[in-house]
Structures are given as structure tokens and as C-alpha cells.
Amino acid sequence: MSDVKVSNIPSMAVGKLVEKLGYAYSTVINNCLPVKTMPSVMLWGPPGIGKSQAVRQIAAEITRNTKKEVRVTDVRLLLFNPIDLRGIPTSNADKTLAVWLKPQIFQMDPSDSIVNILFLDEISAAPQSVQAAAYQITLDRVIGEHRLPDNCIVIAAGNRTTDKSVAFKMPKALANRLMHIEVVGSFNSWKEWAISSGVNSKVIGFLSFRQKHLMGFDSGSDDLAFPTPRAWEMVSSILNGIHDDIEDMYSLIAGIVGSGVAVEFRTWAKVYRNLPAIEDIFDGKMPALPQNTDAMYALVSSMTCYARDHKDDLSRIANSICYADRMPPDFSVVLLKDYMYIEKDYKNKLLTIPEFNKWMQGKGSLMNGSVR
């Protein structure tokens, strides 16, 4: 039986995927069209690339565009068996027929103010008996006698067979009924999400300096720990939630991204010892600028994350823009671009700051039309 080839389907970074699908689903909902107007979506990609995160972002985008509450039911099919999807058989009241108790995943609110997303993750890794049941849900929105509510979007995701992860081939007859998208890595897309989502400044700074380490998955390697967007999110959680001293957290970080990348991360982080005090910059002082490129990346990420945490204190944001005007132009542009990622439409707030408008008049043309 032939399997679907990933080579002839569109590739999108997470940011573009969220933009396209978020817009499509929101348009369908706002125009009161049936949700099934959009075919079920199948996301392909290597482990840790951000498929699950993309679904959560799509949910947030739908909420923003439709003002409806979006509820995501995340089903990890690798942990399921067919009866978990179909339900448990039991007898009817007069014990003449078998009926199936509805599985928990079908207990969704069908009201018009709600949008449900059923996310069937790891579909390509599930046993084929489970896949058969999952495909019935994906294609027909039913399984046995149970039917998904009309307000339910179905999105599936899985690894490619070339990823050397657990993955079964998808028959072409089934593949032809789905919308296929390959999720690929993009540093710029990841960085935009990372800034708005509270990812640790040291993680953002290091990956800005060493973008190749965002995604280090190699299907031919036997390494258990390797860098991916998912792995770096875990590193950020450790630095944000436990201790932000990379030296102290080194062994934990190495267990997530691998010792080679962790060593580079630890070595690079030493530049923070010589950075000017970020609070001084936002207080309107003008400390000396770092001279090294790696330190400038660290400074930009630190200022961005500080601005993210004080995004409504526009007078202090203005002080930081005055300081940015002293930076080398390329780093100044990166910083102001990053400020625009702090939240949706944050540029509108920046436009109320005279210092930002002055900066735009002097250096805005360097942004090459990417100002948003």
C-alpha cells in the first residue's frame, strides 16, 4: 500500500500556519458557515517542531477574531486503544441491544458561543487499529453511533515516516480526504512567539546569536537529547521557574538539549556578567554599550523581555528607545522589531511615544517594510 509523500505539500512555519488557519476558521465561523466547510487538517513535522503549540495558537487566534471561547481537547492517540475512542459496550434498558457509552472526548459543549477543537496528536504513531478509528473521526466526524458537535474543528498531527520516530504509513485513499501541511522550523516565527509568550531572555538571546541551534533534530542520530522549539521551551521553564543561573542548571539543561549545545549555551551566557544594568537603561540613564556582537544579542533580548514585563509603562519604554538610538543600526532595528512582538498590535502603543516616532523617521527605512 502506498503512503502519502510529504514532499508535494505546502511547508509553513508555525507563525504562517497560525495566520492562515486562524484566518480561514475565523472567516468560516464569522460567516455562519458549517465548520466542516474546512476539511480536517493533517499537520506533519519532526518531533518538537511546534505542532501542538500551533494548535493552541490557532485557538487563541480564533478567539481573538470571533470573540468565541475556544476549547481544545488534546487526544494523544499513542496512549489510546480503539475502545477508548468508540466507547464501552453495554446493554440497553431491556437487554435486547448493545449500546456504546460515549467516550469523554465527545463530551463537548455544542452551544453557539463555543468553538471546540479536537486535536488528534501522534496519529501516525498510533497502532493501526486506533488509526482506523481516528480516521473515521477525522473524515466523517463520527465513530460508531457517536457524532462530533457541529461546532467542532478536527486537526490531526503526526511525525513523518522519514523522521525515524514511530510512524505508520497513511494510505492514499485516506490522505486524499485531508488538508496536509508540513510544519517547518523558522527562527523568526519562533522568536515572535517566544517574546509574546514569556520565554526566558537568555534562551531568546542565545538562539538569536546561534539560530542553527533552534532545531537540531537529526533522524540519523541516536541522541536522546537534542534542541527543538519544544526543548527550548522546557529550558525556559527551568530558568524562569527554578533558577536563571545557567551554570547551576547546566546538568538539567544538558538533559534536554544535549551536552554539546548546553556547553555552548553556558559559555555564551557569561556575556551577561558585563552587560549594563537593564533597569538603568529604562530609568533613562545611558550606560556604556557592549562592544562584542554576542553581548549585543544578549542586551537586545534582555531589553526586549524587560519591556515585555513593563509594556504599559510607556515613559520607561521611551527611555529605552532613546538608548536604542545609540546602538549600531542593525541591533537598533532588531530591538524595535522585537518590541513589536510583545503583544498583538503593540506597534499602536509605540506610535503614541514621541521617541519612537523620532526613531522611525531616522531609522525606520532600515526595517525593509517589515514594520507591523
C-alpha positions in Angstrom: 0.0 0.0 0.0 1.5 3.4 -1.0 1.9 6.1 1.6 1.4 9.8 1.2 4.6 11.8 0.3 5.3 14.9 2.3 7.4 16.4 -0.5 4.5 17.7 -2.5 2.5 19.5 0.2 3.0 23.1 1.4 5.5 23.9 4.1 4.8 26.5 6.7 6.4 27.9 9.8 4.3 27.9 12.8 3.6 31.6 12.6 2.4 31.4 9.0 0.3 28.2 9.8 -1.4 30.0 12.6 -2.1 33.0 10.4 -3.5 31.0 7.5 -5.6 28.5 9.5 -6.7 31.1 12.1 -8.0 33.4 9.4 -9.7 30.5 7.5 -11.5 29.1 10.5 -12.5 32.6 11.8 -13.9 33.5 8.4 -16.0 30.3 8.3 -17.3 31.0 11.8 -18.0 34.7 11.4 -19.9 33.9 8.1 -22.0 31.3 9.9 -20.9 28.6 7.6 -20.6 25.0 8.8 -17.3 24.3 10.4 -16.9 21.2 8.1 -16.6 23.7 5.2 -12.9 23.4 6.1 -11.6 19.9 5.6 -9.9 18.2 8.5 -6.2 19.3 8.7 -3.2 17.0 9.0 0.0 18.5 10.3 3.2 16.8 9.5 6.6 17.5 11.0 9.5 16.3 13.1 9.3 15.9 16.9 9.3 19.1 18.8 8.8 21.5 15.8 5.8 23.1 17.4 2.7 21.3 16.0 0.9 21.1 19.4 1.9 24.7 20.2 0.5 25.8 16.8 -2.9 24.3 17.6 -3.1 26.3 20.8 -2.1 29.5 18.9 -4.8 28.8 16.3 -7.3 28.5 19.2 -6.2 31.9 20.5 -6.4 33.4 17.1 -10.0 32.2 16.6 -11.0 33.6 20.0 -9.4 37.0 19.0 -11.2 37.1 15.7 -14.6 35.7 16.6 -14.9 36.6 20.3 -16.0 33.0 21.0 -14.5 30.8 23.6 -12.4 28.0 22.1 -11.9 24.7 23.9 -9.1 22.3 22.8 -9.5 18.6 23.5 -6.0 17.2 23.2 -6.0 13.4 22.5 -2.6 11.7 22.4 -3.5 8.7 20.2 -0.4 6.8 21.1 -1.9 6.2 24.5 -5.3 5.1 23.3 -6.8 1.8 22.1 -9.9 1.5 19.8 -12.4 1.1 22.7 -11.2 4.4 24.2 -12.5 6.2 21.1 -15.6 4.1 20.3 -16.7 3.8 24.0 -17.6 0.8 26.2 -20.4 -1.5 25.0 -23.2 -2.2 27.4 -26.8 -3.4 27.1 -29.9 -1.2 26.6 -32.7 -1.0 29.2 -34.5 -4.2 28.2 -31.2 -6.0 27.5 -32.0 -6.7 23.8 -29.4 -4.5 22.1 -25.9 -3.4 22.7 -25.3 0.4 23.1 -22.0 2.2 23.4 -21.2 4.6 26.3 -20.0 7.9 24.9 -16.2 8.5 25.4 -15.1 11.5 27.3 -13.6 13.2 24.2 -17.1 13.5 22.7 -18.4 15.4 25.8 -18.2 18.8 24.1 -20.4 21.9 24.5 -22.4 22.3 21.3 -23.6 25.9 22.0 -23.1 28.6 19.5 -20.9 30.7 21.8 -18.3 27.9 21.9 -15.8 26.6 19.3 -14.4 23.1 20.0 -11.1 21.9 18.6 -10.4 18.1 18.7 -6.7 17.7 18.3 -5.7 14.1 17.4 -2.0 14.2 18.2 0.5 11.5 17.3 -1.9 10.0 14.8 0.9 8.5 12.7 2.4 6.8 15.7 -0.8 5.1 17.0 -1.4 1.4 16.3 -3.3 0.9 13.0 -6.4 -0.3 14.8 -6.5 3.1 16.6 -5.7 5.0 13.4 -8.7 3.4 11.7 -11.0 4.7 14.4 -9.3 8.1 14.4 -9.6 8.4 10.7 -13.3 7.9 10.9 -13.5 10.8 13.3 -11.2 12.9 11.1 -13.1 12.1 7.8 -16.7 11.6 8.9 -16.8 13.4 12.3 -18.4 10.3 13.7 -17.3 7.0 15.2 -19.9 4.3 15.6 -23.0 5.9 16.9 -21.3 9.0 18.3 -21.1 12.2 16.4 -19.0 15.4 17.0 -21.0 18.6 17.5 -21.3 20.9 14.6 -19.0 23.5 16.3 -16.0 21.1 16.4 -12.9 21.6 14.3 -10.7 18.5 13.8 -7.0 18.8 13.5 -4.6 15.8 13.4 -0.8 15.8 13.7 2.0 13.3 13.4 5.6 12.7 12.5 6.8 11.8 9.1 8.0 8.3 8.3 11.4 9.8 7.4 11.8 11.1 11.0 12.6 7.6 12.2 10.1 8.1 15.0 7.3 5.7 15.5 5.2 6.3 12.4 2.9 4.2 10.3 2.2 4.9 6.6 -1.1 6.7 5.8 -3.0 5.1 2.9 -3.5 7.5 0.0 -7.3 6.9 -0.1 -7.4 8.4 3.4 -4.8 11.1 2.7 -6.8 12.4 -0.2 -9.6 13.4 2.2 -7.4 15.6 4.4 -5.7 19.0 4.0 -2.0 18.3 4.5 0.6 20.9 5.8 4.2 20.3 6.7 5.3 22.3 9.7 8.9 23.5 9.3 11.3 25.5 11.6 11.7 29.2 11.3 13.7 31.2 13.8 11.8 34.5 13.1 8.4 32.8 13.6 9.6 31.2 16.8 11.1 34.4 18.1 7.8 36.3 17.6 6.0 33.6 19.7 8.8 33.4 22.3 8.8 37.1 23.0 5.0 37.3 23.4 4.8 34.1 25.4 7.4 34.9 28.2 10.3 32.7 27.1 13.4 33.4 29.1 15.6 36.2 27.8 18.7 34.1 27.9 17.1 31.5 25.6 16.0 34.1 23.2 19.4 35.9 23.2 21.4 32.7 22.7 19.2 31.5 19.8 19.4 34.9 18.2 23.1 34.5 18.3 23.1 30.8 17.3 19.9 30.4 15.2 21.0 26.9 14.0 20.5 25.5 17.5 16.8 26.2 17.5 16.2 22.9 15.7 18.8 20.2 15.9 16.7 17.1 15.2 18.6 14.5 13.1 16.7 11.4 12.1 20.0 9.6 11.6 21.3 10.3 15.1 20.8 8.1 18.2 21.0 11.1 20.6 18.2 11.2 23.1 18.6 14.9 24.0 18.6 17.4 21.1 17.4 21.0 20.6 13.9 21.7 19.3 11.5 24.5 19.9 9.7 22.3 22.4 13.0 21.5 24.2 13.9 25.2 24.5 10.5 25.9 25.9 11.3 23.4 28.6 14.7 25.0 29.2 13.0 28.4 29.5 10.5 26.9 32.1 13.5 25.8 34.2 15.2 29.1 34.0 12.0 31.1 34.7 10.6 28.8 37.4 13.6 27.3 39.2 16.7 29.4 38.8 18.1 31.5 35.9 21.7 30.7 36.7 22.7 28.5 33.7 25.8 27.3 35.5 23.6 25.9 38.3 21.0 24.5 35.9 23.6 23.2 33.4 23.0 19.4 34.0 19.2 19.8 33.7 19.6 21.9 30.5 22.1 19.3 29.1 19.5 16.6 29.7 17.0 18.5 27.5 19.1 19.9 24.6 22.2 17.7 24.8 25.6 18.4 26.3 27.2 19.9 23.2 24.6 22.7 22.8 24.3 23.1 26.6 28.1 23.8 26.8 27.7 26.5 24.1 24.8 28.0 25.9 26.7 28.0 29.2 29.8 29.6 27.7 27.8 32.2 25.8 25.8 33.2 28.9 29.0 34.5 30.5 28.5 37.7 28.5 25.7 38.7 30.9 28.3 39.5 33.5 29.4 42.6 31.6 26.0 43.9 30.4 24.8 47.3 31.6 22.1 47.2 34.2 18.8 46.9 32.3 16.9 48.9 34.9 19.3 51.8 34.4 18.5 51.9 30.7 14.7 52.0 31.3 15.3 54.6 34.1 16.7 57.0 31.4 20.4 56.5 32.2 22.8 56.0 29.4 25.3 53.3 30.4 28.1 52.3 28.0 27.2 50.0 25.2 28.8 46.5 24.9 31.4 46.2 22.3 31.1 42.5 21.4 28.4 41.1 19.0 27.4 38.3 21.3 26.9 40.7 24.2 24.7 42.9 21.9 22.5 40.0 21.2 22.2 39.4 25.0 21.5 43.1 25.6 18.7 43.2 22.9 17.0 40.1 24.3 17.3 41.4 27.9 15.8 44.8 27.0 13.0 43.1 25.0 12.0 40.9 27.9 12.2 43.8 30.3 10.0 45.8 28.0 7.6 42.9 27.8 7.2 42.9 31.6 6.7 46.7 31.7 4.8 47.1 28.4 2.3 49.6 29.8 5.0 51.9 31.3 5.4 53.9 28.2 7.7 56.5 29.7 10.3 53.9 30.5 9.8 52.3 27.1 10.6 55.7 25.7 13.8 55.8 27.7 14.9 52.5 26.2 14.2 53.7 22.7 16.5 56.7 23.3 19.2 54.3 24.4 18.5 52.1 21.3 19.1 55.1 19.1 22.8 54.9 20.2 23.1 51.2 19.2 24.6 50.1 15.9 21.7 50.5 13.4 21.2 46.7 12.8 20.8 46.0 16.5 18.7 49.0 17.0 16.3 47.7 14.2 16.2 44.2 15.7 15.3 45.7 19.1 12.4 47.8 17.8 11.2 44.9 15.7 11.2 42.7 18.8 9.3 45.3 20.8 6.5 44.9 18.2 6.2 41.2 19.1 5.5 42.0 22.7 1.8 41.7 22.1 -0.7 41.9 19.2 -0.8 45.4 17.8 1.8 46.7 20.3 3.0 48.9 17.5 -0.1 51.1 18.0 1.2 51.8 21.6 4.6 52.5 20.3 3.2 55.1 17.9 2.0 57.2 20.8 5.6 57.6 22.0 7.3 60.6 20.5 10.7 58.9 20.9 9.5 56.0 18.8 8.3 58.3 16.0 11.6 60.1 16.0 13.4 56.8 15.8 11.2 55.8 12.9 12.0 59.0 11.0 15.7 58.3 11.3 15.9 54.5 11.0 12.5 53.2 10.1 13.6 52.7 6.5 16.0 50.0 7.6 13.2 47.7 8.5 12.6 47.0 4.8 8.8 47.2 5.1 8.5 44.7 7.9 7.1 47.1 10.4 3.8 45.9 11.7 
